[in-house]
C-alpha cells in the first residue's frame, strides 16, 4: 500500500445480510460519508432451500463497496481499515484455491430439519453440542447442513477444503485469506470454554473426524488477517494493501452499532430475524438461546433468535396487496401503517403467530391467524402482525430473563424499528422503556468500529460505542398493561392448543419425507409442550 496521504482517516464497514449487502465509509467520528447498497437475493425456488451463488454474494459486496467509496469522495488511500460482518450460520464451502464449492447456503435454509430434529431428540449427543458449543443448532447450522450434504451430495463435501461463513467469503475475495472469527465459529464446532475447534462436538453431530480438515484458522474479530489484493482493489475501488480484519457475526456488529456490546445491555433487532441478545461474561446455556463468543473470547452475547420478523411482515403485506417492489409500493405500505397506527391502541386485533419460515418452538410450528372477525380491515391484520412480531421479543426475552439481568432502556434496531407504531408496541409488550438507534446501518458501524480499534483510530470498542446516537426512550403506556397481558396470555394459550396439532401433522409429513430420502435421518420432530419449550429437547439429557 502506498503511503497514506496526510489528512483525516476513514473506515469502511461492510454488512452482508440475508438478502442485501451494505457498505459504509465512516469518518473518525463514525459518521457515514458514503453508502453503497446492493441486492443479494436468496433463491427459495426449491422448498426448504435458501441459497445464492457465492460469486453473486461477492459481486454484490464489491459493487456496494465501490459505490460507497465513490459516493464518499474520499481518496481510497485514506481508508485505513476494512471491517466486515455478515449473517451467521449457513454453510459456504470453498476448495483449496478458495473457489466456491456449490452455492452459499444461508441461515434461513431448512433442508436439514430432519437432521436437526434427530440430533435434538438424542439427549446425550445434544448435551455435548449444547454445553460445549453453547447452543442447540438450527436446521440452518453448519453441522446439520454438513450431515445433509454427506447423504445427498457427498462429492460436494469431498471437493471442499474449508468451511466458511458469509463474511469470510467476502474477506477471502478481498485478501485471499481463509479464516473465520470466534463469533461465527461458535455456531458450529468451536468449544466455547477453550475457544478452539472441538473433535468432540464434531463427533456429537455424527460427523467423521476427517472433517476437521474443513475448519479454518480462528481469530479475534479485530485481528488484521490480510490486506486488499490488486484484483479486489480494481473491483472495489479500495487501495491495494488496505488492512482487513477478521470481522464478526452480524449480531455482534449490530450490538456495537447500538451501543450495547457492554455486559448487562439488551439489544433487540427486528430485521430478517428477531434477534434478542444480552451481552454477558457468563457461560449459561439453554436450548432457547445461543451463548456465542463475541469479538474476543471472554465476552459473549446470549442471544435468542428466530426468523419471525421482516419475512413474516413482508409476506403479510403481499397478502394484503402491497408489493414493495412495484411502483407506489412503499407509499401503499406507509398508508397501511398509518391506518394501523390510527386504530384504538387497545382495540382487539387478530392474533398472529408469525411462524411462516421459522419458529423458536421447533420445526413443527407453523404460522396462524386467529380471532379474525368480519369487521376487521387490512389495518387490523397489519397491527396484529406487528403485535405478533413484538410477541417474539416477549418470548425470547422471557427465556433470557430466567438467567440474565439487563439495564433499561432496551435498545431496538432493525428495519421494522423505523416505524413508530412498532416501537410503541414493543415498549408496551415488554413493559420497558425502548430506545431506537439513530444510525440506520448499525452492523456496518460496528464492523467499522472494530476495524478502527485494530489500526489505532480508537483506543477500544467501548470508546467507539460512545459515538452511537440513540433517540429518547419510548415508554410503555399505562393503559396498555391489561391489553398486553391478555395478548400474551392468548399467545401462550394458542401455542399450547396448537402444539399437538403441529406435532401430528409434522409427524405424518416427516415420516413420508424420511421414507423418501434414502439413508436420510429418522424423523424426530420435537413436540411443543404446554410451556412452549420443544419437548424433545427439554429432558434431563438436554441440558435445559
Beta strands, then each sheet from edge to edge (+ up, - down):
strand 1: 10-16
strand 2: 20-26
strand 3: 32-39
strand 4: 51-52
strand 5: 79-86
strand 6: 92-94
strand 7: 104-105
strand 8: 162-164
strand 9: 180-181
strand 10: 190-191
strand 11: 196-197
strand 12: 218-219
strand 13: 224-227
strand 14: 243-245
strand 15: 248-249
strand 16: 266-270
strand 17: 274-280
strand 18: 290-293
strand 19: 300-306
strand 20: 351-353
strand 21: 368-370
strand 22: 410-413
strand 23: 434-436
sheet 1: 3+ 2- 1+ 5+ 14+ 13-
sheet 2: 3+ 2- 1+ 5+ 15+
sheet 3: 4+ 7-
sheet 4: 6+ 8-
sheet 5: 9+ 12+
sheet 6: 10+ 11-
sheet 7: 18+ 19- 17+ 16- 22- 23-
sheet 8: 20+ 21-
end
